[in-house]
Amino acid sequence: MSIRAEHLNYLYGAGTVYEQYALKDVSFEISDGEFVGLIGHTGSGKSTLIQHLNGLLRAASGALYYNGENIYQEGYDMKALRSKVGLVFQYPEHQLFEVDVFSDVCFGPKNQGLSREDVEQRAREALTQVGLPERLWSQSPFELSGGQKRRVAIAGVLAMRPEVLILDEPTAGLDPKGRDEILDEISALHRDRHMTIILVSHSMEDVARYADRLMVMNQGEKLFDGPPKAVFRHYKELERIGLAAPQITYIVQELRENGVPISDDITTVEEAKQAILKLLHS
């Protein structure tokens, strides 16, 4: 399984005086089982890009391939694509509408034409995977907390058994505990089900900790693409476009400037802790 974008361009206000590029000559390939962090300042093109990946938006020019097939070719089955490439929007409450949680999670697989038994089995599995207690399954989704709503929205996409899961700022507005729980569950899906994950985030700490590859967007263009450690070495360029490296990167740089022989490759608190303990015991 792979997603391959070739020279994607997308314009807002095409043909008007307000015309501007939301995506400009964007190319990349995402392989089966990757965990990709997609970062960029507000308005950088992140949300526009992910809506191309399951066909919600169509590029003005360029090609987009899923499993080797150009999704823009005549007669391509977009409905099938959307069941394979699942998208959880930034505000999941906009994706919830049924009378109770269980019915909401059943909606996607029901639309796939599955039997009632299969639909309910998938809903049970998905709700268990995201850690939502069974006592909440019969409640209205609108009575739930922000973190619980996120779980229901993610479960609704998981119940369709996608090959790719795209999450647009899934932790926005959550407290630190809720954020860590959601991200740990997403990480477990990647690890246990070999699911391809694309995580849009403003948190450099989160993408450094969970993603194995980062794509950085700036003004509709792909600026950097590589392992987090390689991307965060460009922290000065990232600052120029309104981003930064994880906070620990700056602490490590300061330690190095003060003569502490610590690696400049550190991007997580856990790595810093291990490196400092090693220095103390050497």
N, C-alpha and C positions, 0 to 999 in steps of 0.2 A: 504494500500500500504506500502510495506517496501522493503528495500535492506538489505540483510544479507550476509556478507562475512565470510567465515570460513577457517582460516589457509591458506590464499593466499600467494603463493610464485611466484616470477617472476625473471628470471635470464637474464642478458645481457651477450652475448658471451658464451652461454651454450656450454660446451664441449671443450672450448678453454682455453689457459693459461690466458686469460683476463676475465674469468668467474667471475661475481660478482652478488650478490643479489641486485635487485632494490626494491623488496618487500620481506619481510621475516616474515612469520607466522603472517599475519595481519588478525585480526578478529574484526568485529563490526556489529552493526545493526543500520540502520537509519529508523525511523518511519515516517509515513505520516505527512506532514506539518511541519517538523523540518527545522530550519535554522542553518546549520552546517558550521562553519568556519574551513577550512583545512589549517594548517600552518606548516612551516618547512623551513629550510635553503635550498638554491639551491642544487639540487642533493639528497634531502631527500626522494624522492619517491612520492611526491604529484601528479605531472602530470602523472606519470606512473599509480598511483592508480586510478585516475578519468577515465583514458582511459580503465580500466577494467570494469567500472560500466555500460558502454553501449556496451561492447563487442568489442571495437576496438583492445584491447590487450587481449590475453587469458593467464590465469595463468598457470605456469608450474605444479602446484599442488594446491589443495584446491578446494573450491566450492563457487559459488556466486549465491544467490537466489534473484529473483525479484518477488514480490507477491507470495512467496512460491515455485516458480519453479526454478530449477537449470538451469541457462542459458547455462551450458556446456553439458546438456543432448542431446542425438542424436535427430535431427529434430527440435531443438528449433528455433523459428522464430526471428532471430537477427534483421531483418528489422523492425519488430513491436516493438522490444525493443528500437531501436534507435529513433523511433518516440515518445516513452513514456519518455525516458531519454535523454533530449536534452543537448548537450555540445557546449558551446561557447569557442573557443580556445583563447589563450593569444593574438594572433595577428589577429584580426577579418578580416583585409583586405585580409587574405589568404582564407577566406570563401566567399568572394564577387567576383562575376565574370560576372553577367548579364549586359545588356546594360544600364539599369536604376534601381533605387532603388526598385520601385514597382515590377518589374519582378523578382528581386533577392529574395524578400520576398515571392513571389508566388511559388518559385521553390520547397520548401519542401512540402507544401500541395498538389501541383500538382502531385508530386511523390507518394502521398498517394491515388491517384486515385479519388480525389474529382471532382465534377463538376466545370466548370469555374466560375460559380456564387459563389459557396462556397469558392473556392480558393481565389477569389478577396475579398470576405467579410472578410475572415480570415486575409488577408494581410492588409486590411484597419484597422481592429481592432488592430492588432499587432503593426503597425506603430503608431497608436494613443496612445496605451499603453506605448510605449517607448518615447513618446513626440517629435517625429520627425515632423516638420511642413510640411503640405501638399504640399507647394510650392517646396519642395525638392524631392518629390516622383518620379518626371519625370527626375531627374538629374542622371548622371552616378555616381555610388557609389564611384568611384575613385576621384571625384572632391570634396568630402566631407572632413570635418575636422576629426581629430582622434576620437573625442567624438561622432560625427555624424555616423562615420563608426561603432563604437561600438553599437550604437543604432540599426543600420540596421542589424548587425549580430545577435543581441539579438532578434530583431523582426522576423528574418528569422527562428529562432528556436521556438519562441512563436507561430508563425502561424501554427505550427504542433500540437499545444495544448499538450505539454508534461505534464506529472505528476511530473517530476523531472527536475529542471534546474540546470546544473553544469556550473560554470563560472570560467575560469582559468585566474586569474589576470585581471579582466575586466577593471580596472582603470589604468593599467600600461601606463605611459607616458602622462596622462591627467593632466591638471592644477587642483588646488583644487576645483574650482567651477564645472568643468566637472566631477570630481570624485564624489563629493557630489550628483550631479544630477543623475548620473548613479546608485549609491548605494541607493538613495532614491526611485528610480523607481523599483529597484530589491526588496527593502523592501516592497513596496506597492503591488507587485505581491504576495509576501509571505503572506501579511496581507489580501488582498482582495480576492485572488483566492485560498488561503490555499495551495499554491504550495510549494513543498519541494525544498529547495535551498541548494546547496553545493557551497560555495564560497572559492576558493583558493586565498590566499592573503599574501603579505609580510607585510601589514600594521596592526600592533597590534591594533592601534586606531580604524581602520575600523571594525575588527572582534569583538572588545570589544563593539562597539556601535550597531552592527547589528545582530550578531549571538547569538543564545541562547545555543549553544554547540560548543566546540572547540575540534578538533582532531589534535594532534601534531605529525608530522612524523620526525624521525631522522634516517638516514642511512638505510632507507627501513623498519624500524620498527615503530609501533605505540607507542609513548612514554607516552602521556597523552590523556585523553578523558573525558571531563566533562564540566560543566558550565564555562563560561569565568572567573568568579571570582575565582573559585576553581583552574583553570589551572594557572592563573597569580600569585597565591600565590607561585608558584614554579619559580618565576622570576630568582632566582639565577641559578637553573638548566637550565632554558631556555637560560640564558646568556652563559652558558658553551657550548651549541650547536649552538651558533651564532645567537640566537634570543634575544628578550627582552620583557618586559611588556610594556604596553602603557606608554608614558612619564609621564602622570599624576600620575601613581603608584609610581614613584620615588620621585615626589614632595610631595605626601602624606606621604611616609615613612620618608622624611626629616622633615616634620612638626611634625610627631609623635615623632621623636628623639629629637625634640626641645620642647617637652612637650605639643604640641597642641592635645587635646583629640578628634581626628578625626578617623573615622573608617578605618581599613586597607583593607576594601572590595571595595574601590572605584577604578573603572577602566575607567571612562569617565569624561571628563571636566565638563559636566552638573551635574553629581553626586557630584563632588568636589565643584562646585559653590553652590549647594543647601546645602551641609553639612557646608560650611564656613558661608553662610548666616544665617543658623540655630544657629551656635555657636555665631555669632555676636549679634543675637537678644535674646540669652538666658540669 
